[in-house]
Amino acid sequence: MLKSTHGTLVGMRFLIVIAAVAATACSPASDQAVPEFAFEVVHAYPHDRNAFTEGLFYSNGFLYESTGLESGRSSVRKVRLETGEVIQKFQLPDQYFGEGIVKWHDKLYQLTYKSETGFIFDFETFGKKGEFRYQGQGWAFTTDGKQIYMDGSRDVQAGTSDAEIRILDPETLKEKGAIQVTDEGRPVRNLNELEWVKGEIFANIWQTNRIARIDPKTGKVVGWIDLSGLLPPDGGQPVDVLNGIAYDDEHDRLFVTGKLWPKLFEIKLLKKRSQ
């Protein structure tokens, strides 16, 4: 009888341990929450407050920026970082709404919003070299030096961007795969301007002050950057949303701006303390 009771107790303890392990594995762990980052402004630079920023990257000491809106406001431009001076510019035809840009060797590619047409430019001269097609809306481009990443929506009439990043062949610009972007299992929509930063894809989230840090291998958000309060109100000309990320990998500098913003900021990321 005692032997039988002991065996029953051991069995019960074993089941309790197994149940506890299973519960731990199935329940969300607070210490595994996606980390959040604040910021510190390192430097503020002038930015053309008439520029409706849709694409941005840094190369060889200059910023390259694409602007949106129709009726002659869409462009590709080369900008002097220190002064905000536009030193080279290509104006898109009036019917096009310019979107993201990316450099690939001696070429510069640009998306447009709902035209399902992209443009190919000579990187040095901004001379137009060709066009390419894609499905739906084009929002943003970036590259890791091996392939090109694009976001937008496959539905040309959609009101948001899809929770995916397309992978394109950089020579043919044909799609060869897609990354589904999630935050703790939930799809992340409204991905906007993109930038490759130290093996991650940084993505503005449209109509928010947040940037998602995305693992391109899994599509999982591995960090959130909160840029609330970055641009102080000045009571002047209205501004639009945060949009535009550029990274200087040689000097490890991260730049951000927004649509119609008077400033472009170099920032340093600071990990928020757990509450």
C-alpha positions as CSV (number, residue, x, y, z in Angstrom):
1,M,0.0,0.0,0.0
2,L,2.8,2.4,0.9
3,K,4.6,1.5,-2.3
4,S,1.6,2.1,-4.3
5,T,0.9,5.5,-2.6
6,H,4.5,6.6,-3.2
7,G,4.3,5.7,-6.9
8,T,1.1,7.7,-7.2
9,L,2.6,10.7,-5.6
10,V,5.7,10.5,-7.9
11,G,3.5,10.2,-10.9
12,M,1.4,13.2,-9.8
13,R,4.5,15.3,-9.3
14,F,5.8,14.3,-12.7
15,L,2.5,15.4,-14.3
16,I,2.6,18.7,-12.4
17,V,6.1,19.4,-13.6
18,I,5.2,18.6,-17.2
19,A,2.1,20.8,-17.0
20,A,4.1,23.7,-15.6
21,V,6.7,23.4,-18.4
22,A,4.0,23.3,-21.1
23,A,2.2,26.3,-19.6
24,T,5.4,28.3,-19.6
25,A,6.1,27.4,-23.2
26,C,2.6,28.3,-24.4
27,S,2.2,31.6,-22.5
28,P,3.9,34.8,-23.6
29,A,7.0,35.6,-21.6
30,S,7.2,39.2,-20.5
31,D,11.0,39.1,-20.6
32,Q,10.9,38.2,-24.3
33,A,8.8,41.2,-25.3
34,V,10.1,43.0,-28.4
35,P,12.6,45.7,-27.1
36,E,11.8,49.4,-27.6
37,F,14.2,52.2,-28.3
38,A,14.1,55.9,-27.7
39,F,16.5,58.4,-29.3
40,E,19.0,61.1,-28.7
41,V,19.5,63.8,-31.3
42,V,23.1,64.0,-32.4
43,H,22.7,66.8,-35.0
44,A,19.9,68.6,-36.8
45,Y,20.4,69.6,-40.5
46,P,18.2,71.8,-42.7
47,H,15.7,70.0,-44.9
48,D,13.5,71.4,-47.7
49,R,10.1,71.8,-46.1
50,N,8.5,71.6,-49.5
51,A,9.9,68.1,-50.0
52,F,7.2,65.4,-49.5
53,T,9.8,62.8,-48.7
54,E,9.1,59.3,-50.0
55,G,12.6,57.8,-50.4
56,L,15.9,58.5,-48.8
57,F,19.4,57.1,-48.7
58,Y,23.0,58.2,-48.1
59,S,25.9,57.7,-50.5
60,N,29.4,59.1,-50.7
61,G,28.7,62.2,-48.5
62,F,25.4,63.1,-50.0
63,L,21.7,62.4,-49.4
64,Y,19.5,61.1,-52.2
65,E,15.9,61.8,-51.8
66,S,12.7,61.2,-53.7
67,T,9.6,63.3,-53.3
68,G,6.0,62.6,-53.9
69,L,2.7,64.3,-54.8
70,E,1.5,65.0,-58.3
71,S,1.3,68.1,-60.4
72,G,5.0,68.6,-60.7
73,R,6.1,68.0,-57.1
74,S,7.6,64.5,-57.5
75,S,11.3,64.4,-58.0
76,V,14.6,62.6,-57.5
77,R,17.3,64.8,-56.0
78,K,20.8,64.9,-54.7
79,V,21.1,66.9,-51.5
80,R,24.0,68.4,-49.6
81,L,23.6,67.0,-46.1
82,E,25.1,69.9,-44.2
83,T,23.0,72.7,-45.8
84,G,20.0,70.9,-47.3
85,E,20.8,72.4,-50.7
86,V,19.5,70.5,-53.7
87,I,22.4,70.3,-56.1
88,Q,20.9,67.9,-58.7
89,K,17.3,67.1,-59.5
90,F,15.1,65.2,-62.0
91,Q,11.4,66.3,-62.1
92,L,8.9,63.5,-62.8
93,P,6.1,64.2,-65.3
94,D,3.0,65.7,-63.7
95,Q,1.0,62.5,-63.7
96,Y,3.4,60.5,-61.6
97,F,3.5,60.4,-57.8
98,G,7.1,59.6,-56.9
99,E,7.9,57.0,-54.2
100,G,11.0,55.1,-52.9
101,I,14.4,55.0,-54.5
102,V,17.5,52.7,-54.3
103,K,21.0,52.7,-55.8
104,W,22.2,49.7,-57.7
105,H,25.7,50.0,-59.1
106,D,25.5,52.8,-61.7
107,K,21.8,53.0,-61.7
108,L,19.1,54.5,-59.5
109,Y,15.6,52.9,-59.4
110,Q,12.5,54.8,-58.4
111,L,8.9,53.5,-57.7
112,T,5.7,55.4,-58.3
113,Y,2.6,55.2,-56.2
114,K,-0.3,53.8,-58.3
115,S,1.0,53.8,-61.8
116,E,2.6,50.3,-61.5
117,T,5.6,51.9,-63.3
118,G,9.1,52.4,-62.0
119,F,11.9,54.4,-63.5
120,I,15.6,53.6,-64.1
121,F,18.1,56.5,-64.0
122,D,21.8,56.9,-64.5
123,F,23.0,57.4,-60.9
124,E,25.5,60.1,-61.8
125,T,23.5,62.2,-64.3
126,F,19.9,61.3,-63.4
127,G,19.4,60.7,-67.1
128,K,16.4,58.4,-67.6
129,K,17.5,55.0,-68.9
130,G,14.3,53.0,-68.9
131,E,11.2,51.8,-67.0
132,F,10.0,48.7,-65.3
133,R,6.7,47.3,-64.2
134,Y,5.4,45.7,-60.9
135,Q,2.0,44.8,-59.5
136,G,0.1,47.3,-57.4
137,Q,1.4,50.2,-55.4
138,G,5.1,51.0,-54.9
139,W,6.0,52.6,-51.6
140,A,9.7,52.0,-50.7
141,F,13.0,50.4,-51.7
142,T,16.2,49.3,-50.0
143,T,19.1,46.9,-50.6
144,D,21.6,44.7,-48.8
145,G,24.0,44.9,-51.7
146,K,22.8,41.5,-53.0
147,Q,19.1,41.9,-53.7
148,I,16.5,44.7,-53.5
149,Y,13.6,44.9,-51.0
150,M,10.3,46.6,-51.8
151,D,7.1,47.3,-50.0
152,G,3.7,48.6,-51.0
153,S,0.4,46.8,-51.8
154,R,-0.4,44.3,-54.5
155,D,-3.8,46.0,-54.8
156,V,-3.4,49.3,-56.7
157,Q,-6.5,50.8,-55.0
158,A,-5.6,49.7,-51.4
159,G,-5.6,52.3,-48.6
160,T,-2.7,50.7,-46.7
161,S,0.5,48.8,-47.6
162,D,0.7,45.1,-47.2
163,A,2.4,43.3,-44.3
164,E,5.1,42.0,-46.6
165,I,8.4,43.0,-48.2
166,R,9.0,41.8,-51.7
167,I,12.4,40.6,-52.7
168,L,13.5,41.6,-56.2
169,D,16.4,40.5,-58.5
170,P,18.5,43.7,-58.7
171,E,19.2,43.3,-62.4
172,T,15.9,42.3,-63.8
173,L,13.7,43.8,-61.0
174,K,11.6,40.7,-61.1
175,E,10.1,39.4,-57.9
176,K,11.8,36.3,-56.5
177,G,10.3,36.0,-53.0
178,A,8.5,37.8,-50.2
179,I,9.0,38.4,-46.5
180,Q,5.8,38.3,-44.3
181,V,6.4,40.9,-41.6
182,T,5.0,40.2,-38.1
183,D,5.1,41.6,-34.6
184,E,4.7,38.8,-32.0
185,G,2.6,36.9,-34.6
186,R,0.5,39.8,-35.8
187,P,0.9,41.2,-39.4
188,V,2.5,44.6,-39.5
189,R,0.8,46.8,-42.2
190,N,1.6,50.2,-43.4
191,L,5.3,49.6,-43.9
192,N,6.7,52.7,-45.5
193,E,10.2,54.0,-46.2
194,L,12.9,51.3,-45.8
195,E,16.6,51.2,-45.0
196,W,19.1,48.4,-44.5
197,V,20.9,48.9,-41.2
198,K,23.5,46.4,-39.9
199,G,21.7,43.3,-41.2
200,E,18.2,44.6,-40.4
201,I,15.5,46.3,-42.4
202,F,14.3,49.5,-40.7
203,A,10.8,50.5,-41.8
204,N,8.8,53.6,-41.1
205,I,5.2,52.7,-40.1
206,W,2.9,55.1,-42.0
207,Q,1.0,57.7,-40.0
208,T,2.9,56.9,-36.8
209,N,6.2,58.0,-35.1
210,R,7.5,54.4,-35.0
211,I,10.1,52.5,-36.9
212,A,10.1,48.8,-37.0
213,R,13.4,46.9,-36.9
214,I,12.8,43.7,-39.0
215,D,14.9,40.5,-39.2
216,P,14.9,39.9,-43.0
217,K,15.4,36.1,-42.5
218,T,12.2,35.6,-40.5
219,G,10.2,38.8,-41.1
220,K,9.8,39.2,-37.3
221,V,10.0,42.7,-35.7
222,V,13.0,42.5,-33.4
223,G,12.7,46.1,-32.1
224,W,10.6,49.2,-32.1
225,I,12.0,52.8,-32.3
226,D,9.7,55.5,-30.9
227,L,10.5,58.9,-32.4
228,S,7.7,60.8,-30.6
229,G,8.7,64.4,-30.0
230,L,11.6,64.4,-32.5
231,L,10.3,67.4,-34.4
232,P,9.2,70.2,-32.0
233,P,6.2,72.2,-33.1
234,D,7.1,75.6,-34.5
235,G,3.7,77.0,-35.2
236,G,4.6,77.6,-38.8
237,Q,4.0,75.7,-42.0
238,P,2.1,72.4,-41.4
239,V,4.2,69.2,-41.6
240,D,3.2,65.7,-42.5
241,V,4.2,62.3,-41.1
242,L,7.6,60.9,-40.2
243,N,9.1,59.3,-43.3
244,G,12.6,58.8,-44.5
245,I,15.6,56.8,-43.1
246,A,19.2,56.9,-44.3
247,Y,22.2,55.2,-42.9
248,D,25.9,56.1,-43.3
249,D,27.5,52.7,-42.8
250,E,31.1,54.1,-43.0
251,H,30.6,56.4,-40.0
252,D,27.7,54.5,-38.4
253,R,25.3,57.5,-38.6
254,L,21.5,57.1,-38.7
255,F,19.4,59.9,-40.3
256,V,15.6,60.4,-40.2
257,T,13.2,63.1,-41.4
258,G,9.6,63.5,-42.5
259,K,7.3,64.8,-45.2
260,L,7.5,68.6,-45.4
261,W,9.8,68.7,-42.4
262,P,12.1,71.6,-42.0
263,K,14.8,69.4,-40.4
264,L,16.6,66.2,-40.9
265,F,18.1,64.6,-37.8
266,E,21.0,62.4,-37.0
267,I,20.0,60.3,-34.1
268,K,21.4,57.7,-31.7
269,L,19.2,54.9,-30.4
270,L,18.8,54.4,-26.7
271,K,17.2,51.2,-25.4
272,K,14.2,51.9,-23.2
273,R,14.3,50.5,-19.7
274,S,11.7,47.9,-18.8
275,Q,8.8,49.2,-16.9
